[in-house]
Amino acid sequence: MNPVYIAADNILSPLANSTKENFERIRNGETAISKITDTSLFYESFYASMFEELVANEEYTRFESICITSIQSALSQTEIKLSSPDTLFILSTTKGNIELIEGKEINEELRSRVSLFNTAKLIAEHFGSPNKPLVVSNACISGVLSVILAKRLLESGKYKHAVITGADVLSRFIISGFQSLNAMSKNPCKPFDKNRDGINLGECAATIVLTTDKSFSKNMVVNGGASSNDANHISGPSRTGLELAFAVKEAMTASEVSANDLSFISAHGTATLFNDEMEAKAFNAAALSQIPLNSLKGNFGHTLGAAGVLESIFTYHSLLEGIVLPSKNFETLGVSENVNVNTLLSVSNKTHALKTASGFGGCNAAIVYSRT
């Protein structure tokens, strides 16, 4: 099969507009999370990562605008064109333009505007893409699953390149939904910590450009990936972690790497009681309890459909830099099985890293990135 390489990327977040600047600021210990007191979003204050100004124009919504900006930035770094029939566009999102329904009477025109496929088509057409776009909307594994799907399509020879954009913006609909589950923390979130009590949400658009043409490579390969499902509960994860462990082991086997080859694990790490507990059990079941682990949720919050793309970019850039980022806000381990949460910026010369994700409906995904 054709190797799949990283050609370019972009992160558009409340912290910065480029991958380089976002990476530098996180490396310096900064966070995009702040206290939000906008009562039009929720009647109580909450912590989240949100753009200060994110205004739609006459042609594009807030969501579409950040997607287009991120894609433009990523494509400016490479000669790969989204207008080529050899290039596939994949949109990873959980809610897309859902905020358009707030306070509106639902009609066919609005249904069409909110449709995730129509949104992806609109974005693809902006760049002159001749291909039908794909939408991956599988809860919070959408981003990682998009990379796995793109890799398989490129390996098959159906396309030579793929542009993957993960994005979500916050709205009353999304915030009230997570509040109704009592899933949001009233403080900055603390993944894997004994005092964790929920998530912070976040806004972001992140883009990865993949290719089978080695001349475009940035010395990074998308290695093996796999997915699984708990079949446990619509919102609660597995109580054993065995299903995520299955996906992890499948991804590592496909990548031909062992635990000793891994520099670190970029965990989903939402800071909810059940997710972090499940992940800890999964990493133990996969014999990875001693591998350094981090979560970026304390830096960006949970960016939903963008999370897997955003955190993948940080994963392979950490490999390129030869470092392991710390897990922000972690103090004391608060899960029943031991995991090696990284607390300080550290150095590692190993060339492989594991990225995991889990989401509502019991879905799990894992992928290995490798430095060439």
Order of alpha helices (4+ residues) and beta strands (2+ residues): beta-alpha-beta-beta-alpha-beta-alpha-alpha-beta-alpha-beta-alpha-beta-beta-beta-alpha-beta-alpha-beta-alpha-alpha-beta-beta-beta-beta-beta
